[in-house]
Amino acid sequence: MLLQGDLQKVFDALYYMGVIDPVLDMDWSVEFEAIEQNPFPLVEIVNVVNSTLGDYQILIDKLQSFAKKDLNHLAMIVARELASFHGTKILH
């Protein structure tokens, strides 16, 4: 399950939708455990994100149909990937 495309656009869409701030207060270890127990909803949402080909408005329209829990999980994955990318970029 790999996110493709512009992660910043995905982050921005989730922020616009009000998903990011509540996720910052969550216990991520518990949430990542929940993802491991049932990864299928996250796989589905990642596939949808990848299918939008970076079109911000289509991305928002499609994300609105998902459950809040799944959007929260997507936000955690996006944040982790962005942090990893920026951390690697700084080291090189």
Long-range contacts (C-beta under 8 A, 24 or more apart in sequence): 1-39, 1-42, 1-43, 1-46, 2-46, 3-46, 3-49, 3-50, 3-77, 3-78, 3-81, 4-50, 5-49, 5-50, 5-52, 5-53, 5-54, 6-54, 7-78, 7-81, 7-82, 7-85, 8-82, 9-54, 9-56, 9-59, 10-49, 10-59, 10-74, 10-78, 11-75, 11-78, 11-79, 11-82, 12-56, 13-56, 13-59, 13-60, 13-63, 14-63, 14-71, 14-74, 14-75, 14-78, 16-60, 17-60, 17-63, 17-64, 17-71, 19-68, 19-71, 19-72, 19-74, 19-75, 20-75, 20-79, 22-72, 23-72, 23-75, 23-76, 23-79, 26-72, 26-76, 28-76, 31-72, 31-73, 31-76, 32-76, 34-73, 35-73, 41-66, 41-67, 41-69, 41-70, 41-73, 42-70, 42-73, 42-74, 42-77, 44-70, 45-70, 45-71, 45-73, 45-74, 46-74, 46-77, 49-74
